Amino acid sequence: RAEATTRGVLNAAGSYLLSAKVGDEPLAGYPRILQIVPGATDPRRCVLFGEALQGVDCGRECSMTMHAADRFGNLRATGGDVVDLSILAPDGRTVVAASVTDHADGTYGATFKLDHAGAWGLQLIVNGRGGRTDVSEINAHFGPCKARDCVFTGFGMDGLEGVTTLSTSRIVISPAAYESAGRRMSGKESIGVRVLTPSGGISAVELNFTRGRYEGVHRWTQPGMHTVSVSLDQEAVVGSPFTVEALAALPEIRELESMSVADINGILQKLDPNASAQALATLPPGQAAEALAGHAPAAMARMMNGMYPSATASILASLPPHASAAAVSAMSEEKAREVLAAMAAEDVAALAGNMSAGDLRSKADVLARALLDMSDADAAAALAAALDAAGGGEKDVSGVAALLDKMPAAKAAEALAGASAEKKAKVLAAMSGDAAAAALELMSEEERLAALGEMNDAAIQKLTAGLTAAYEDDKNLPAAERARRRAAAAKRSAALAPSLAKMHPGKLAAALADADAKELAGTLHALLGEPATKEGEGWKFGIDLDFGFGKGSGKDKSAAAALLRALPKDKQRAAALELLNGCPPGTAGAILAG
């Protein structure tokens, strides 16, 4: 049997007719069709085509297609390759990765968006291999500017620049990508800026083209509201139209002196803050107060902001008390502090008495500092005025409570001394627990009990909340903070305990109905050293409590034992367990033995 071997290389994929003969006779099975398929994809022979190769517009999504080919340039008809197409910015700082879609027929679609003009380099990587392709770059360019592509600055449109009559303002119109992408206008655009004046006239702003953008200057000749429109090819630029208020320039002092109060009142709002402060400072306090009449508190505060504190205080003293209080409430804390320090004591008292609860809360710290700089009598008068204004019934006392929180306990107790028990209870309930306890301690026993008797359950629970800090030791806190909390809680316990001990145990137990075991234990611990009330017989436990200390029986010796007996059964058990587990050793035994 004879054999013959034939070898060869076929570079082109496709169908070939293969024949084999011996002499003139074909071999059996021949001729036959030989199918040659493309080999593995070679990125150097892949073909790129599509609209993107003709150039792309910046900011617009564009696409191109890659047809995979083997090393001989044979186009593949199947997908499955891992294709990465990256486009490198002209400055070499930015790389955009195209989104690639496998069409499963040997072609791959790529979409991307370029934001800089210039020649972007292409890099194609297939199955981890890279190489130069027949296309090495894509040219990106900016199309003609449209109104939506432009921005403008200046002219007071941000509300911060502010304009006055006879002054000039500059406006700049440029592409939005002027700085970020270096986009420039051509100088052939049809740009227009028009100003509609308060009198109804229209003024066109002359524009100059420079450095790829347009700039213009306009002089404001009329006070009042102006409407400015900016357009490109008769289409409004984003943000246009907008309004600009031109404030009247400050008149000469001699002109102010000859004006009526009504005229000054009308012009003050047109002036910038510095000019309005200068205008008010030139007038007698009474006339300045009249000129401010009718303006909103924020406007009054703005116009007086640049004045000396003493001049501001004089004008405030000439205003109606409610207007003066509203103006101070609208001032910054720094300005309010300076003005209050310059005011007479009786004016501060009138101001405190006319502030709303919300204004008192916001200015409590500043007002308290002013009161502490006064004599005791003047401070007491101001606090009394604030308390009187808070009134009774359903009126909001949170403002005066916030003020008393900032005052020393002695001054707070003195201010509350003349109030009814009901009002004391309301104000103390709105104060912080520590401040309320400190004020209660300085009241007479009769006042304390009367106030506590008028307090609702929530107020009493608020007073007793946090007393566990007197013996707790939270290791998560710094030592200094732990010591501060212990001292504050111990001080509050000492202040509250005598008063709470005088309360009927049943009322106190009812007030603490919503307290958790920890809060109950803190209150019981505070009452441990206080004797039980002498009124009536002791309260018996409704259940047996035997935790190794014996069963309670007989009359109560301590207020803590009386309170524990008055609690509901579930609260008794929960509180007793907390006393055993959380309080200092011996606390539970001492209370149960009482």
SEPAKE-475249 format. One record per residue (C-alpha): residue in three letters; z, x, y. Coordinates in Angstrom, 2 decimals. Layout:
residues N
> residu, w, u, v
> ALA, Z, X, Y
...
This chain:
residues 594
> residu, w, u, v
> ARG, 0.00, 0.00, 0.00
> ALA, -1.03, 1.47, 3.36
> GLU, 0.82, 0.86, 6.63
> ALA, -0.14, 1.45, 10.28
> THR, 2.19, 1.36, 13.31
> THR, 0.99, 0.67, 16.86
> ARG, 3.19, 1.21, 19.92
> GLY, 2.65, 0.27, 23.59
> VAL, 4.34, -0.92, 26.77
> LEU, 3.49, -4.25, 28.39
> ASN, 4.66, -4.45, 32.04
> ALA, 3.46, -7.94, 32.86
> ALA, 5.14, -10.98, 31.40
> GLY, 2.94, -13.67, 29.88
> SER, 0.97, -14.60, 26.72
> TYR, -1.11, -12.00, 24.88
> LEU, -3.62, -12.45, 22.00
> LEU, -2.77, -9.90, 19.34
> SER, -5.40, -9.16, 16.63
> ALA, -5.32, -6.73, 13.67
> LYS, -8.33, -5.81, 11.43
> VAL, -9.16, -3.57, 8.53
> GLY, -12.69, -2.73, 9.11
> ASP, -14.26, -5.91, 10.22
> GLU, -11.83, -8.11, 8.36
> PRO, -8.80, -9.54, 10.25
> LEU, -5.46, -9.21, 8.60
> ALA, -3.78, -12.31, 7.34
> GLY, -1.94, -14.15, 10.16
> TYR, -4.04, -12.56, 12.86
> PRO, -4.98, -13.02, 15.59
> ARG, -1.69, -14.38, 16.86
> ILE, -0.05, -15.13, 20.32
> LEU, 2.50, -12.62, 21.64
> GLN, 4.83, -13.97, 24.37
> ILE, 6.32, -11.37, 26.79
> VAL, 9.26, -12.63, 28.97
> PRO, 10.72, -11.00, 32.11
> GLY, 13.54, -8.55, 31.64
> ALA, 16.93, -8.43, 33.39
> THR, 16.95, -9.08, 37.12
> ASP, 16.47, -6.03, 39.32
> PRO, 17.59, -6.70, 42.93
> ARG, 15.05, -4.15, 44.22
> ARG, 12.11, -6.26, 42.98
> CYS, 13.45, -9.72, 43.89
> VAL, 11.38, -11.73, 46.35
> LEU, 12.91, -13.23, 49.52
> PHE, 11.15, -16.00, 51.43
> GLY, 11.97, -18.98, 53.69
> GLU, 12.31, -20.03, 57.33
> ALA, 15.11, -17.56, 58.05
> LEU, 12.71, -14.63, 57.67
> GLN, 10.79, -15.83, 60.74
> GLY, 13.93, -15.56, 62.88
> VAL, 16.93, -17.88, 63.32
> ASP, 18.70, -19.59, 66.22
> CYS, 22.28, -18.44, 66.79
> GLY, 24.85, -21.04, 65.86
> ARG, 22.43, -23.06, 63.73
> GLU, 22.60, -23.21, 59.93
> CYS, 19.52, -21.67, 58.34
> SER, 18.31, -21.01, 54.81
> MET, 16.22, -18.70, 52.66
> THR, 15.33, -18.41, 48.97
> MET, 15.51, -15.50, 46.56
> HIS, 13.28, -15.45, 43.44
> ALA, 14.70, -13.17, 40.76
> ALA, 12.39, -10.57, 39.21
> ASP, 12.71, -7.77, 36.66
> ARG, 12.04, -4.09, 37.33
> PHE, 8.27, -4.62, 36.89
> GLY, 8.20, -7.45, 39.41
> ASN, 7.94, -10.22, 36.81
> LEU, 9.42, -13.42, 38.26
> ARG, 12.16, -14.95, 36.13
> ALA, 12.15, -18.66, 35.25
> THR, 15.83, -19.02, 34.31
> GLY, 19.07, -18.79, 36.31
> GLY, 22.51, -17.50, 35.42
> ASP, 22.59, -14.39, 37.61
> VAL, 25.56, -13.68, 39.85
> VAL, 23.97, -13.37, 43.29
> ASP, 25.71, -12.21, 46.48
> LEU, 23.81, -12.16, 49.77
> SER, 25.55, -10.59, 52.80
> ILE, 24.25, -10.31, 56.37
> LEU, 25.63, -7.49, 58.56
> ALA, 25.91, -8.05, 62.34
> PRO, 23.95, -5.79, 64.74
> ASP, 27.15, -4.09, 65.89
> GLY, 28.24, -3.49, 62.30
> ARG, 31.59, -5.23, 62.86
> THR, 30.90, -8.61, 61.28
> VAL, 29.66, -9.53, 57.81
> VAL, 28.51, -13.07, 57.00
> ALA, 28.51, -14.07, 53.34
> ALA, 25.77, -16.59, 52.56
> SER, 26.48, -19.64, 50.42
> VAL, 24.29, -19.20, 47.30
> THR, 23.09, -22.02, 45.01
> ASP, 21.57, -21.32, 41.55
> HIS, 18.57, -23.61, 41.03
> ALA, 18.45, -22.65, 37.32
> ASP, 14.70, -21.86, 37.56
> GLY, 14.92, -18.24, 38.65
> THR, 15.33, -19.13, 42.33
> TYR, 18.50, -19.06, 44.36
> GLY, 19.01, -20.82, 47.71
> ALA, 21.13, -19.18, 50.41
> THR, 22.46, -20.84, 53.59
> PHE, 24.27, -19.15, 56.48
> LYS, 24.92, -19.29, 60.21
> LEU, 24.73, -16.33, 62.62
> ASP, 26.52, -16.30, 65.97
> HIS, 25.22, -13.10, 67.58
> ALA, 21.72, -12.27, 68.74
> GLY, 19.96, -9.21, 67.34
> ALA, 18.73, -7.72, 64.06
> TRP, 21.11, -8.49, 61.16
> GLY, 20.88, -6.33, 58.05
> LEU, 20.44, -7.91, 54.58
> GLN, 22.26, -6.76, 51.46
> LEU, 21.44, -8.33, 48.08
> ILE, 23.66, -7.72, 45.06
> VAL, 22.75, -9.20, 41.66
> ASN, 25.12, -8.92, 38.72
> GLY, 26.99, -6.17, 40.53
> ARG, 23.87, -4.06, 41.26
> GLY, 22.41, -3.57, 44.71
> GLY, 19.29, -2.08, 46.17
> ARG, 16.74, -2.33, 48.95
> THR, 14.62, -5.46, 48.93
> ASP, 11.24, -6.18, 50.48
> VAL, 13.08, -7.71, 53.48
> SER, 15.82, -5.63, 55.13
> GLU, 16.78, -7.64, 58.22
> ILE, 16.83, -11.03, 59.92
> ASN, 16.35, -11.45, 63.65
> ALA, 18.72, -13.90, 65.37
> HIS, 18.20, -15.11, 68.91
> PHE, 19.68, -17.64, 71.28
> GLY, 17.56, -20.65, 72.04
> PRO, 17.33, -22.20, 75.49
> CYS, 20.75, -23.18, 76.91
> LYS, 21.58, -26.87, 76.70
> ALA, 24.30, -28.67, 78.63
> ARG, 26.47, -28.78, 75.50
> ASP, 26.28, -24.96, 75.24
> CYS, 27.69, -24.35, 78.75
> VAL, 31.13, -24.20, 80.36
> PHE, 32.30, -23.86, 83.94
> THR, 35.44, -22.47, 85.57
> GLY, 37.02, -22.53, 89.00
> PHE, 36.90, -25.23, 91.68
> GLY, 40.45, -26.37, 90.84
> MET, 39.21, -28.21, 87.74
> ASP, 42.16, -26.87, 85.68
> GLY, 44.68, -28.48, 88.06
> LEU, 46.38, -25.12, 88.71
> GLU, 44.24, -23.54, 91.41
> GLY, 44.85, -26.23, 94.05
> VAL, 42.68, -26.48, 97.14
> THR, 43.35, -27.18, 100.80
> THR, 41.03, -28.26, 103.55
> LEU, 39.00, -25.51, 105.22
> SER, 39.51, -23.25, 102.20
> THR, 36.71, -22.19, 99.85
> SER, 36.54, -22.37, 96.05
> ARG, 34.25, -20.57, 93.60
> ILE, 32.58, -22.11, 90.56
> VAL, 30.98, -20.19, 87.65
> ILE, 28.64, -21.79, 85.09
> SER, 27.92, -19.73, 81.98
> PRO, 27.15, -20.10, 78.27
> ALA, 30.23, -20.84, 76.15
> ALA, 29.43, -17.66, 74.16
> TYR, 29.12, -15.49, 77.30
> GLU, 32.06, -13.25, 76.39
> SER, 32.36, -13.76, 72.63
> ALA, 28.70, -13.27, 71.69
> GLY, 27.09, -11.84, 74.82
> ARG, 24.91, -14.90, 75.40
> ARG, 23.15, -14.96, 78.77
> MET, 21.15, -17.49, 80.74
> SER, 17.59, -16.72, 81.76
> GLY, 17.78, -17.64, 85.44
> LYS, 15.12, -20.31, 84.96
> GLU, 17.55, -23.12, 84.06
> SER, 17.77, -26.25, 86.21
> ILE, 21.47, -26.15, 87.17
> GLY, 23.01, -28.50, 89.74
> VAL, 26.52, -28.82, 91.23
> ARG, 27.21, -31.77, 93.54
> VAL, 30.41, -32.79, 95.33
> LEU, 31.09, -36.44, 96.27
> THR, 33.44, -36.36, 99.29
> PRO, 36.16, -38.96, 100.09
> SER, 33.97, -40.31, 102.90
> GLY, 31.13, -41.03, 100.44
> GLY, 28.87, -38.11, 101.31
> ILE, 27.27, -35.83, 98.73
> SER, 27.22, -32.07, 99.15
> ALA, 25.10, -29.78, 96.94
> VAL, 26.57, -26.40, 96.08
> GLU, 24.18, -23.48, 96.46
> LEU, 24.10, -21.39, 93.29
> ASN, 23.16, -17.76, 92.74
> PHE, 22.06, -16.29, 89.41
> THR, 23.82, -13.03, 88.57
> ARG, 24.70, -11.19, 85.34
> GLY, 23.28, -13.97, 83.16
> ARG, 25.25, -16.84, 84.76
> TYR, 25.36, -18.97, 87.90
> GLU, 27.96, -18.73, 90.66
> GLY, 28.54, -20.83, 93.78
> VAL, 31.02, -21.28, 96.64
> HIS, 32.04, -24.50, 98.37
> ARG, 34.16, -25.13, 101.48
> TRP, 36.41, -28.20, 101.43
> THR, 36.03, -29.95, 104.76
> GLN, 37.83, -33.24, 104.05
> PRO, 41.30, -33.98, 102.67
> GLY, 41.47, -36.33, 99.70
> MET, 39.92, -36.81, 96.28
> HIS, 36.52, -35.24, 95.57
> THR, 34.35, -35.85, 92.50
> VAL, 32.41, -32.83, 91.22
> SER, 29.49, -33.08, 88.78
> VAL, 27.83, -30.13, 87.00
> SER, 24.52, -30.69, 85.20
> LEU, 21.86, -28.76, 83.30
> ASP, 18.42, -30.38, 83.06
> GLN, 20.04, -33.56, 84.46
> GLU, 22.53, -33.68, 81.55
> ALA, 26.25, -33.40, 82.31
> VAL, 27.91, -30.17, 81.22
> VAL, 30.97, -30.70, 79.02
> GLY, 33.98, -31.52, 81.25
> SER, 31.86, -32.94, 84.06
> PRO, 32.38, -34.91, 86.23
> PHE, 35.94, -34.03, 87.29
> THR, 38.06, -34.67, 90.35
> VAL, 39.63, -32.24, 92.81
> GLU, 42.17, -33.24, 95.44
> ALA, 41.93, -31.27, 98.65
> LEU, 45.31, -31.18, 100.37
> ALA, 45.47, -31.27, 104.13
> ALA, 46.32, -27.90, 105.63
> LEU, 49.76, -27.62, 107.26
> PRO, 49.61, -28.81, 110.86
> GLU, 51.13, -26.73, 113.62
> ILE, 54.86, -27.33, 114.27
> ARG, 54.08, -28.82, 117.67
> GLU, 51.80, -31.31, 115.95
> LEU, 54.59, -32.32, 113.50
> GLU, 57.00, -32.92, 116.34
> SER, 54.61, -35.40, 117.92
> MET, 53.89, -37.27, 114.66
> SER, 55.60, -40.47, 113.59
> VAL, 57.68, -40.57, 110.42
> ALA, 54.99, -42.72, 108.78
> ASP, 52.33, -40.12, 109.59
> ILE, 54.46, -37.28, 108.20
> ASN, 55.24, -39.36, 105.10
> GLY, 51.53, -39.82, 104.47
> ILE, 50.63, -36.17, 104.92
> LEU, 53.46, -34.63, 102.88
> GLN, 51.85, -35.56, 99.56
> LYS, 48.62, -33.89, 100.67
> LEU, 50.29, -30.54, 101.28
> ASP, 50.85, -27.87, 98.66
> PRO, 54.54, -27.25, 97.75
> ASN, 55.01, -24.30, 100.10
> ALA, 53.43, -26.13, 103.02
> SER, 55.47, -29.30, 102.41
> ALA, 58.68, -27.22, 102.28
> GLN, 57.75, -25.59, 105.60
> ALA, 57.00, -28.96, 107.15
> LEU, 60.30, -30.50, 106.03
> ALA, 62.26, -27.45, 107.18
> THR, 60.95, -27.88, 110.74
> LEU, 62.28, -31.47, 110.97
> PRO, 65.86, -32.62, 111.56
> PRO, 67.51, -33.60, 108.21
> GLY, 67.53, -37.30, 109.07
> GLN, 63.85, -37.34, 109.99
> ALA, 62.96, -35.29, 106.91
> ALA, 64.87, -37.78, 104.74
> GLU, 62.97, -40.67, 106.34
> ALA, 59.68, -38.88, 105.71
> LEU, 60.60, -38.49, 102.03
> ALA, 61.54, -42.16, 101.65
> GLY, 59.40, -43.96, 99.12
> HIS, 58.19, -40.86, 97.32
> ALA, 58.83, -40.48, 93.59
> PRO, 61.80, -38.25, 92.62
> ALA, 59.49, -35.62, 91.10
> ALA, 57.43, -35.54, 94.30
> MET, 60.58, -35.14, 96.44
> ALA, 61.80, -32.32, 94.21
> ARG, 58.39, -30.61, 94.42
> MET, 58.26, -30.85, 98.23
> MET, 61.80, -29.46, 98.65
> ASN, 61.42, -26.74, 96.03
> GLY, 60.59, -23.97, 98.51
> MET, 63.39, -24.80, 100.98
> TYR, 66.68, -22.96, 101.37
> PRO, 69.49, -24.64, 99.36
> SER, 71.49, -25.44, 102.51
> ALA, 68.49, -27.15, 104.16
> THR, 67.81, -29.11, 100.96
> ALA, 71.48, -30.15, 100.76
> SER, 71.35, -31.44, 104.34
> ILE, 68.28, -33.58, 103.61
> LEU, 69.82, -34.91, 100.37
> ALA, 72.97, -35.89, 102.27
> SER, 70.79, -37.96, 104.61
> LEU, 68.99, -39.76, 101.79
> PRO, 70.39, -42.93, 100.17
> PRO, 72.75, -41.82, 97.34
> HIS, 70.52, -43.19, 94.56
> ALA, 67.47, -41.38, 95.97
> SER, 69.44, -38.16, 96.37
> ALA, 70.68, -38.38, 92.77
> ALA, 67.15, -39.01, 91.46
> ALA, 65.73, -36.07, 93.42
> VAL, 68.38, -33.64, 92.09
> SER, 67.78, -34.92, 88.56
> ALA, 64.07, -34.02, 88.93
> MET, 64.82, -30.46, 90.09
> SER, 64.87, -27.45, 87.83
> GLU, 68.33, -26.35, 86.65
> GLU, 68.22, -23.25, 88.85
> LYS, 67.28, -25.21, 91.97
> ALA, 69.81, -27.97, 91.23
> ARG, 72.58, -25.38, 90.76
> GLU, 71.81, -23.76, 94.13
> VAL, 71.63, -27.10, 95.94
> LEU, 74.85, -28.51, 94.44
> ALA, 76.67, -25.32, 95.41
> ALA, 75.55, -25.88, 99.03
> MET, 76.50, -29.59, 99.17
> ALA, 79.73, -30.97, 100.55
> ALA, 82.25, -32.21, 97.96
> GLU, 81.92, -35.86, 99.03
> ASP, 78.12, -35.64, 98.71
> VAL, 78.42, -34.24, 95.18
> ALA, 80.81, -37.08, 94.32
> ALA, 78.34, -39.65, 95.67
> LEU, 75.53, -37.98, 93.76
> ALA, 77.51, -37.97, 90.47
> GLY, 78.33, -41.63, 90.94
> ASN, 74.67, -42.57, 91.35
> MET, 73.14, -40.59, 88.51
> SER, 71.86, -42.49, 85.48
> ALA, 73.34, -41.70, 82.08
> GLY, 70.20, -39.79, 81.10
> ASP, 70.21, -37.73, 84.31
> LEU, 73.90, -36.93, 83.89
> ARG, 73.25, -35.71, 80.34
> SER, 70.41, -33.45, 81.44
> LYS, 72.31, -32.03, 84.43
> ALA, 75.83, -32.03, 82.89
> ASP, 76.06, -28.25, 82.69
> VAL, 74.88, -27.69, 86.26
> LEU, 77.10, -30.46, 87.67
> ALA, 80.15, -29.20, 85.77
> ARG, 79.73, -25.73, 87.27
> ALA, 79.60, -27.24, 90.73
> LEU, 82.77, -29.29, 90.08
> LEU, 84.63, -26.24, 88.76
> ASP, 83.96, -24.47, 92.06
> MET, 85.62, -27.33, 93.99
> SER, 89.26, -27.96, 94.64
> ASP, 91.08, -30.01, 92.01
> ALA, 91.18, -33.05, 94.30
> ASP, 87.47, -32.92, 95.11
> ALA, 86.51, -32.41, 91.46
> ALA, 88.74, -35.32, 90.45
> ALA, 87.07, -37.53, 93.05
> ALA, 83.61, -36.65, 91.76
> LEU, 84.60, -37.31, 88.15
> ALA, 86.20, -40.60, 89.17
> ALA, 82.97, -41.63, 90.90
> ALA, 80.98, -40.86, 87.75
> LEU, 83.45, -42.82, 85.63
> ASP, 83.40, -45.79, 87.99
> ALA, 79.59, -45.82, 87.91
> ALA, 79.67, -45.86, 84.11
> GLY, 81.51, -49.17, 84.39
> GLY, 82.59, -51.20, 81.38
> GLY, 81.04, -53.60, 78.97
> GLU, 77.79, -52.38, 77.42
> LYS, 77.01, -49.70, 80.02
> ASP, 75.93, -46.29, 78.73
> VAL, 78.80, -43.79, 79.04
> SER, 77.01, -40.91, 77.32
> GLY, 76.23, -39.25, 80.65
> VAL, 79.80, -39.09, 81.92
> ALA, 80.93, -38.09, 78.40
> ALA, 78.49, -35.15, 78.46
> LEU, 79.92, -34.13, 81.84
> LEU, 83.53, -34.32, 80.61
> ASP, 82.52, -32.23, 77.56
> LYS, 81.76, -29.38, 79.97
> MET, 85.04, -29.70, 81.89
> PRO, 88.43, -28.21, 80.97
> ALA, 90.56, -30.60, 78.89
> ALA, 93.10, -31.03, 81.67
> LYS, 90.46, -32.22, 84.15
> ALA, 88.93, -34.55, 81.56
> ALA, 92.34, -36.07, 80.75
> GLU, 93.13, -36.44, 84.44
> ALA, 89.81, -38.15, 85.11
> LEU, 90.43, -40.61, 82.26
> ALA, 94.02, -41.30, 83.31
> GLY, 93.16, -44.23, 85.55
> ALA, 90.66, -45.82, 83.18
> SER, 91.43, -48.77, 80.94
> ALA, 92.18, -48.18, 77.27
> GLU, 88.83, -49.73, 76.37
> LYS, 86.94, -47.42, 78.70
> LYS, 88.92, -44.38, 77.55
> ALA, 88.00, -45.24, 73.98
> LYS, 84.28, -45.58, 74.81
> VAL, 84.11, -42.31, 76.74
> LEU, 86.16, -40.36, 74.18
> ALA, 83.95, -41.71, 71.40
> ALA, 80.86, -40.39, 73.19
> MET, 82.40, -36.93, 73.76
> SER, 82.32, -34.12, 71.21
> GLY, 85.14, -34.18, 68.68
> ASP, 86.81, -31.00, 69.98
> ALA, 86.66, -32.02, 73.65
> ALA, 87.92, -35.56, 72.92
> ALA, 90.84, -34.24, 70.82
> ALA, 91.80, -31.74, 73.54
> ALA, 91.77, -34.49, 76.19
> LEU, 93.83, -36.85, 73.98
> GLU, 96.47, -34.15, 73.47
> LEU, 97.10, -33.98, 77.23
> MET, 97.53, -37.74, 77.66
> SER, 100.84, -39.53, 77.42
> GLU, 101.73, -40.93, 74.00
> GLU, 101.26, -44.46, 75.28
> GLU, 97.74, -43.63, 76.58
> ARG, 96.78, -41.89, 73.35
> LEU, 97.81, -44.74, 71.11
> ALA, 96.19, -47.31, 73.38
> ALA, 92.90, -45.40, 73.37
> LEU, 92.96, -44.85, 69.62
> GLY, 93.75, -48.53, 69.14
> GLU, 90.57, -49.46, 71.06
> MET, 88.35, -47.00, 69.19
> ASN, 86.03, -48.29, 66.52
> ASP, 85.93, -46.83, 63.03
> ALA, 82.95, -44.58, 63.75
> ALA, 84.70, -43.01, 66.74
> ILE, 87.87, -42.24, 64.78
> GLN, 85.87, -40.80, 61.90
> LYS, 83.98, -38.61, 64.40
> LEU, 87.32, -37.31, 65.75
> THR, 88.53, -36.30, 62.31
> ALA, 85.23, -34.90, 60.99
> GLY, 85.21, -31.14, 60.52
> LEU, 88.98, -30.65, 60.24
> THR, 88.46, -28.93, 56.87
> ALA, 87.28, -25.88, 58.81
> ALA, 90.98, -25.20, 59.58
> TYR, 91.45, -23.86, 56.05
> GLU, 87.93, -23.36, 54.65
> ASP, 86.50, -19.87, 54.45
> ASP, 82.69, -19.93, 54.38
> LYS, 81.69, -16.45, 53.18
> ASN, 78.11, -17.05, 54.33
> LEU, 79.22, -16.83, 57.98
> PRO, 80.17, -13.67, 59.89
> ALA, 83.89, -13.01, 60.08
> ALA, 84.00, -13.65, 63.83
> GLU, 82.30, -17.04, 63.45
> ARG, 84.65, -18.01, 60.58
> ALA, 87.65, -17.12, 62.73
> ARG, 86.26, -19.08, 65.67
> ARG, 85.68, -22.18, 63.54
> ARG, 89.12, -21.97, 61.96
> ALA, 90.77, -21.64, 65.36
> ALA, 88.81, -24.57, 66.82
> ALA, 89.55, -26.83, 63.85
> ALA, 93.24, -25.85, 63.84
> LYS, 93.45, -26.57, 67.56
> ARG, 91.84, -29.97, 67.09
> SER, 94.15, -30.76, 64.15
> ALA, 97.20, -29.91, 66.24
> ALA, 95.91, -32.05, 69.11
> LEU, 95.05, -35.07, 66.97
> ALA, 97.78, -35.10, 64.33
> PRO, 100.65, -36.52, 66.46
> SER, 98.46, -39.39, 67.70
> LEU, 96.95, -40.17, 64.30
> ALA, 100.43, -40.15, 62.76
> LYS, 101.51, -42.89, 65.15
> MET, 98.62, -45.14, 64.11
> HIS, 99.19, -47.81, 61.51
> PRO, 98.17, -46.19, 58.19
> GLY, 96.16, -49.26, 57.26
> LYS, 94.05, -49.06, 60.45
> LEU, 93.50, -45.34, 60.03
> ALA, 92.53, -45.83, 56.38
> ALA, 90.07, -48.59, 57.35
> ALA, 88.56, -46.35, 60.04
> LEU, 87.96, -43.63, 57.42
> ALA, 86.42, -46.01, 54.88
> ASP, 83.05, -44.25, 55.12
> ALA, 84.48, -40.72, 55.16
> ASP, 83.82, -38.54, 52.13
> ALA, 86.52, -36.87, 50.08
> LYS, 86.22, -33.62, 52.02
> GLU, 86.73, -35.33, 55.39
> LEU, 89.69, -37.31, 54.02
> ALA, 91.29, -34.12, 52.71
> GLY, 90.88, -32.48, 56.13
> THR, 92.63, -35.40, 57.83
> LEU, 95.43, -35.48, 55.22
> HIS, 95.94, -31.72, 55.64
> ALA, 96.21, -32.17, 59.42
> LEU, 98.84, -34.93, 59.00
> LEU, 100.95, -33.00, 56.49
> GLY, 103.52, -31.86, 59.01
> GLU, 103.75, -35.18, 60.87
> PRO, 106.46, -37.72, 59.99
> ALA, 105.37, -41.17, 58.86
> THR, 105.66, -44.10, 61.23
> LYS, 109.07, -45.79, 61.18
> GLU, 107.49, -49.18, 61.39
> GLY, 108.13, -51.20, 58.22
> GLU, 108.31, -49.97, 54.67
> GLY, 106.16, -47.31, 53.09
> TRP, 102.83, -48.24, 51.47
> LYS, 102.82, -48.05, 47.69
> PHE, 100.04, -46.46, 45.65
> GLY, 97.96, -49.15, 43.99
> ILE, 97.35, -46.87, 41.00
> ASP, 99.26, -44.18, 39.17
> LEU, 98.37, -40.73, 40.49
> ASP, 99.83, -38.06, 38.26
> PHE, 98.24, -34.64, 38.67
> GLY, 101.29, -32.68, 37.55
> PHE, 103.27, -33.35, 40.70
> GLY, 104.93, -36.61, 39.57
> LYS, 104.26, -40.17, 40.64
> GLY, 104.67, -41.21, 44.25
> SER, 107.37, -43.77, 44.94
> GLY, 109.78, -44.85, 47.61
> LYS, 109.34, -44.61, 51.34
> ASP, 106.83, -42.19, 52.88
> LYS, 108.25, -39.18, 54.64
> SER, 104.96, -37.76, 55.94
> ALA, 102.07, -39.44, 57.72
> ALA, 99.74, -37.79, 55.20
> ALA, 101.46, -39.59, 52.29
> ALA, 101.36, -42.88, 54.20
> LEU, 97.62, -42.52, 54.82
> LEU, 96.94, -41.59, 51.20
> ARG, 98.82, -44.67, 50.00
> ALA, 96.85, -46.89, 52.39
> LEU, 93.45, -45.71, 51.15
> PRO, 91.49, -47.75, 48.56
> LYS, 91.98, -46.68, 44.95
> ASP, 88.68, -44.80, 44.66
> LYS, 89.28, -42.98, 47.92
> GLN, 92.84, -42.06, 46.81
> ARG, 91.57, -40.45, 43.63
> ALA, 88.68, -38.63, 45.36
> ALA, 90.94, -37.36, 48.16
> ALA, 93.64, -36.23, 45.72
> LEU, 91.09, -34.25, 43.70
> GLU, 89.77, -32.60, 46.88
> LEU, 93.35, -31.75, 47.93
> LEU, 93.86, -30.04, 44.58
> ASN, 90.56, -28.17, 44.57
> GLY, 89.79, -27.45, 48.21
> CYS, 93.01, -27.29, 50.22
> PRO, 95.49, -24.41, 50.37
> PRO, 97.84, -24.25, 47.35
> GLY, 100.77, -26.63, 47.61
> THR, 99.04, -29.08, 49.95
> ALA, 98.49, -31.74, 47.29
> GLY, 102.02, -31.43, 45.95
> ALA, 103.55, -31.65, 49.40
> ILE, 101.61, -34.82, 50.22
> LEU, 102.18, -36.53, 46.86
> ALA, 105.86, -35.64, 47.03
> GLY, 106.09, -37.24, 50.49
